[in-house]
Amino acid sequence: MSGGIQDVRAEDIHAINSETGIRIKTSPGRGGFVRDIFVNRMTMVNMKWAFTMTGSYGSHPDNKFNPNALPVVERISYSNIVARNVSVAGDLEGIAKAPFKNICIRNVTINLGTWAKSKTLPWNCTYIQGLSNAVSPQPCTLLKKIPAKGPVSCPSPRNFTPHKK
C-alpha cells in the first residue's frame, strides 16, 4: 500500500516541450491518497496533454498488493492556466469504485495545436466529479460548469501564504 501526497501548492510555472503539463497517476492496489493539490498561474507550450489523471496506471513494485486497496484522489484545483499548441486538453480517468472527487478547473484557456487530431475530443473524462468555470475548450460534463456570478474561485490551500515576488 502506498502512503500519500497532500497539501501541494505550485505557482508561476512555465512548462515547455513536455508530454504532459500536469499529471496525476495511481491505480487500484496502491491505496493511499492524493489530495489538496493546487496549481495556479501556469503556462504550457507544446504539450500532448495539458492535464492527465489516471486511476489505471497499473504499476506495482511487486505482485503482493491488495487490489481492493483503492486510492483517494480529491480536492485538486487548477486555476489561471494558459496552454498553447496542445493536442488533448484533458484526459481525466478516475476509478469506478473510487471516483476522483472535488476537481476544480477555473480560468483555463487551452489552444489546441494544428497537429491535434480532428477526431480526438479535447476532453475525455470518466469517474470524476468536479466543477469548472471559464474553461476553453469547454470541458466534459462531469466537470459541472459554474456560472460566473461575481468572483468564482477554486479552493486554495488551507494555510495559504501568498508568494512574494
VEXMIKOL-937541 format. One record per residue (C-alpha): residue number from 1; residue in three letters; x, y, z. Coordinates in nm, 2 decimals. Example, Ala and Ser with C-alpha at 12.3 -4.5 7.8 and 13.67 -1.06 7.14 Angstrom:
VEXMIKOL-937541
+------+------+--------+--------+--------+
! doti ! guza !     c1 !     c2 !     c3 !
+------+------+--------+--------+--------+
!    1 !  ALA !   1.23 !  -0.45 !   0.78 !
!    2 !  SER !   1.37 !  -0.11 !   0.71 !
+------+------+--------+--------+--------+
This chain:
VEXMIKOL-937541
+------+------+--------+--------+--------+
! doti ! guza !     c1 !     c2 !     c3 !
+------+------+--------+--------+--------+
!    1 !  MET !   0.00 !   0.00 !   0.00 !
!    2 !  SER !   0.12 !   0.35 !  -0.08 !
!    3 !  GLY !   0.12 !   0.64 !   0.16 !
!    4 !  GLY !   0.00 !   0.97 !   0.01 !
!    5 !  ILE !   0.07 !   1.32 !  -0.11 !
!    6 !  GLN !  -0.12 !   1.62 !   0.01 !
!    7 !  ASP !  -0.10 !   2.00 !   0.06 !
!    8 !  VAL !   0.09 !   2.07 !  -0.26 !
!    9 !  ARG !   0.10 !   2.42 !  -0.40 !
!   10 !  ALA !   0.26 !   2.50 !  -0.73 !
!   11 !  GLU !   0.26 !   2.85 !  -0.87 !
!   12 !  ASP !   0.41 !   3.06 !  -1.15 !
!   13 !  ILE !   0.52 !   2.76 !  -1.37 !
!   14 !  HIS !   0.63 !   2.76 !  -1.73 !
!   15 !  ALA !   0.64 !   2.42 !  -1.89 !
!   16 !  ILE !   0.77 !   2.39 !  -2.25 !
!   17 !  ASN !   0.80 !   2.09 !  -2.49 !
!   18 !  SER !   0.68 !   1.83 !  -2.24 !
!   19 !  GLU !   0.44 !   1.53 !  -2.29 !
!   20 !  THR !   0.21 !   1.64 !  -2.01 !
!   21 !  GLY !   0.16 !   1.97 !  -1.83 !
!   22 !  ILE !   0.01 !   1.83 !  -1.51 !
!   23 !  ARG !  -0.01 !   1.45 !  -1.44 !
!   24 !  ILE !  -0.16 !   1.26 !  -1.15 !
!   25 !  LYS !  -0.14 !   0.88 !  -1.16 !
!   26 !  THR !  -0.24 !   0.60 !  -0.94 !
!   27 !  SER !  -0.40 !   0.25 !  -0.95 !
!   28 !  PRO !  -0.62 !   0.01 !  -0.76 !
!   29 !  GLY !  -0.39 !  -0.18 !  -0.52 !
!   30 !  ARG !  -0.20 !   0.13 !  -0.44 !
!   31 !  GLY !  -0.43 !   0.26 !  -0.16 !
!   32 !  GLY !  -0.31 !   0.59 !  -0.02 !
!   33 !  PHE !  -0.42 !   0.93 !  -0.13 !
!   34 !  VAL !  -0.36 !   1.23 !  -0.35 !
!   35 !  ARG !  -0.54 !   1.54 !  -0.21 !
!   36 !  ASP !  -0.53 !   1.91 !  -0.17 !
!   37 !  ILE !  -0.32 !   1.98 !  -0.48 !
!   38 !  PHE !  -0.33 !   2.34 !  -0.60 !
!   39 !  VAL !  -0.18 !   2.47 !  -0.93 !
!   40 !  ASN !  -0.21 !   2.84 !  -1.00 !
!   41 !  ARG !  -0.07 !   3.06 !  -1.28 !
!   42 !  MET !   0.09 !   2.81 !  -1.52 !
!   43 !  THR !   0.19 !   2.85 !  -1.88 !
!   44 !  MET !   0.22 !   2.54 !  -2.10 !
!   45 !  VAL !   0.37 !   2.53 !  -2.46 !
!   46 !  ASN !   0.39 !   2.23 !  -2.69 !
!   47 !  MET !   0.22 !   1.95 !  -2.49 !
!   48 !  LYS !   0.05 !   1.63 !  -2.59 !
!   49 !  TRP !  -0.18 !   1.67 !  -2.29 !
!   50 !  ALA !  -0.25 !   1.97 !  -2.07 !
!   51 !  PHE !  -0.40 !   1.77 !  -1.78 !
!   52 !  THR !  -0.40 !   1.39 !  -1.72 !
!   53 !  MET !  -0.52 !   1.19 !  -1.42 !
!   54 !  THR !  -0.54 !   0.82 !  -1.44 !
!   55 !  GLY !  -0.67 !   0.56 !  -1.19 !
!   56 !  SER !  -0.54 !   0.27 !  -1.40 !
!   57 !  TYR !  -0.17 !   0.33 !  -1.42 !
!   58 !  GLY !  -0.12 !  -0.04 !  -1.33 !
!   59 !  SER !   0.24 !  -0.02 !  -1.20 !
!   60 !  HIS !   0.31 !  -0.20 !  -0.87 !
!   61 !  PRO !   0.65 !  -0.27 !  -0.71 !
!   62 !  ASP !   0.57 !  -0.64 !  -0.67 !
!   63 !  ASN !   0.28 !  -0.88 !  -0.70 !
!   64 !  LYS !   0.20 !  -0.87 !  -0.33 !
!   65 !  PHE !  -0.06 !  -0.59 !  -0.35 !
!   66 !  ASN !  -0.42 !  -0.58 !  -0.24 !
!   67 !  PRO !  -0.63 !  -0.50 !  -0.55 !
!   68 !  ASN !  -0.91 !  -0.38 !  -0.31 !
!   69 !  ALA !  -0.69 !  -0.10 !  -0.17 !
!   70 !  LEU !  -0.83 !   0.19 !  -0.35 !
!   71 !  PRO !  -0.66 !   0.53 !  -0.36 !
!   72 !  VAL !  -0.84 !   0.85 !  -0.26 !
!   73 !  VAL !  -0.80 !   1.14 !  -0.51 !
!   74 !  GLU !  -0.97 !   1.46 !  -0.41 !
!   75 !  ARG !  -0.95 !   1.84 !  -0.39 !
!   76 !  ILE !  -0.75 !   1.91 !  -0.70 !
!   77 !  SER !  -0.75 !   2.27 !  -0.82 !
!   78 !  TYR !  -0.61 !   2.41 !  -1.14 !
!   79 !  SER !  -0.65 !   2.79 !  -1.18 !
!   80 !  ASN !  -0.53 !   3.06 !  -1.41 !
!   81 !  ILE !  -0.36 !   2.84 !  -1.67 !
!   82 !  VAL !  -0.28 !   2.91 !  -2.04 !
!   83 !  ALA !  -0.17 !   2.63 !  -2.28 !
!   84 !  ARG !  -0.07 !   2.67 !  -2.64 !
!   85 !  ASN !  -0.02 !   2.40 !  -2.91 !
!   86 !  VAL !  -0.17 !   2.11 !  -2.71 !
!   87 !  SER !  -0.32 !   1.80 !  -2.87 !
!   88 !  VAL !  -0.56 !   1.70 !  -2.59 !
!   89 !  ALA !  -0.69 !   1.94 !  -2.32 !
!   90 !  GLY !  -0.76 !   1.68 !  -2.06 !
!   91 !  ASP !  -0.77 !   1.31 !  -2.01 !
!   92 !  LEU !  -0.92 !   1.26 !  -1.66 !
!   93 !  GLU !  -0.99 !   0.89 !  -1.58 !
!   94 !  GLY !  -1.08 !   0.81 !  -1.22 !
!   95 !  ILE !  -1.17 !   0.47 !  -1.08 !
!   96 !  ALA !  -1.53 !   0.33 !  -1.09 !
!   97 !  LYS !  -1.53 !   0.22 !  -0.73 !
!   98 !  ALA !  -1.34 !   0.53 !  -0.61 !
!   99 !  PRO !  -1.41 !   0.83 !  -0.84 !
!  100 !  PHE !  -1.18 !   1.13 !  -0.82 !
!  101 !  LYS !  -1.37 !   1.40 !  -0.63 !
!  102 !  ASN !  -1.38 !   1.78 !  -0.60 !
!  103 !  ILE !  -1.18 !   1.85 !  -0.91 !
!  104 !  CYS !  -1.19 !   2.23 !  -0.98 !
!  105 !  ILE !  -1.07 !   2.39 !  -1.30 !
!  106 !  ARG !  -1.10 !   2.77 !  -1.34 !
!  107 !  ASN !  -0.99 !   3.03 !  -1.58 !
!  108 !  VAL !  -0.81 !   2.79 !  -1.81 !
!  109 !  THR !  -0.75 !   2.86 !  -2.18 !
!  110 !  ILE !  -0.61 !   2.57 !  -2.40 !
!  111 !  ASN !  -0.52 !   2.63 !  -2.76 !
!  112 !  LEU !  -0.53 !   2.30 !  -2.95 !
!  113 !  GLY !  -0.24 !   2.29 !  -3.19 !
!  114 !  THR !  -0.27 !   2.23 !  -3.56 !
!  115 !  TRP !  -0.14 !   1.88 !  -3.51 !
!  116 !  ALA !  -0.42 !   1.79 !  -3.28 !
!  117 !  LYS !  -0.63 !   1.51 !  -3.45 !
!  118 !  SER !  -0.97 !   1.64 !  -3.56 !
!  119 !  LYS !  -1.14 !   1.32 !  -3.45 !
!  120 !  THR !  -0.99 !   1.34 !  -3.09 !
!  121 !  LEU !  -1.22 !   1.50 !  -2.83 !
!  122 !  PRO !  -1.05 !   1.78 !  -2.64 !
!  123 !  TRP !  -1.15 !   1.63 !  -2.31 !
!  124 !  ASN !  -1.20 !   1.27 !  -2.20 !
!  125 !  CYS !  -1.35 !   1.22 !  -1.85 !
!  126 !  THR !  -1.46 !   0.91 !  -1.66 !
!  127 !  TYR !  -1.53 !   0.85 !  -1.29 !
!  128 !  ILE !  -1.45 !   1.21 !  -1.18 !
!  129 !  GLN !  -1.66 !   1.47 !  -1.01 !
!  130 !  GLY !  -1.60 !   1.84 !  -1.00 !
!  131 !  LEU !  -1.66 !   2.19 !  -1.12 !
!  132 !  SER !  -1.53 !   2.43 !  -1.39 !
!  133 !  ASN !  -1.56 !   2.79 !  -1.47 !
!  134 !  ALA !  -1.42 !   3.00 !  -1.76 !
!  135 !  VAL !  -1.25 !   2.70 !  -1.93 !
!  136 !  SER !  -1.19 !   2.67 !  -2.30 !
!  137 !  PRO !  -1.24 !   2.44 !  -2.48 !
!  138 !  GLN !  -1.55 !   2.35 !  -2.29 !
!  139 !  PRO !  -1.46 !   2.07 !  -2.05 !
!  140 !  CYS !  -1.65 !   1.74 !  -2.01 !
!  141 !  THR !  -1.99 !   1.74 !  -1.85 !
!  142 !  LEU !  -1.86 !   1.56 !  -1.54 !
!  143 !  LEU !  -1.69 !   1.89 !  -1.45 !
!  144 !  LYS !  -2.01 !   2.09 !  -1.40 !
!  145 !  LYS !  -1.99 !   2.44 !  -1.53 !
!  146 !  ILE !  -2.04 !   2.70 !  -1.26 !
!  147 !  PRO !  -2.20 !   3.02 !  -1.39 !
!  148 !  ALA !  -1.99 !   3.33 !  -1.31 !
!  149 !  LYS !  -2.20 !   3.54 !  -1.06 !
!  150 !  GLY !  -1.92 !   3.75 !  -0.94 !
!  151 !  PRO !  -1.57 !   3.62 !  -0.85 !
!  152 !  VAL !  -1.55 !   3.24 !  -0.88 !
!  153 !  SER !  -1.26 !   3.05 !  -0.73 !
!  154 !  CYS !  -1.14 !   2.70 !  -0.67 !
!  155 !  PRO !  -1.04 !   2.60 !  -0.32 !
!  156 !  SER !  -0.69 !   2.71 !  -0.22 !
!  157 !  PRO !  -0.45 !   2.58 !   0.04 !
!  158 !  ARG !  -0.58 !   2.60 !   0.40 !
!  159 !  ASN !  -0.28 !   2.79 !   0.53 !
!  160 !  PHE !  -0.23 !   3.00 !   0.22 !
!  161 !  THR !   0.06 !   3.23 !   0.23 !
!  162 !  PRO !   0.09 !   3.45 !  -0.08 !
!  163 !  HIS !   0.41 !   3.41 !  -0.28 !
!  164 !  LYS !   0.61 !   3.73 !  -0.26 !
!  165 !  LYS !   0.76 !   3.84 !  -0.59 !
+------+------+--------+--------+--------+
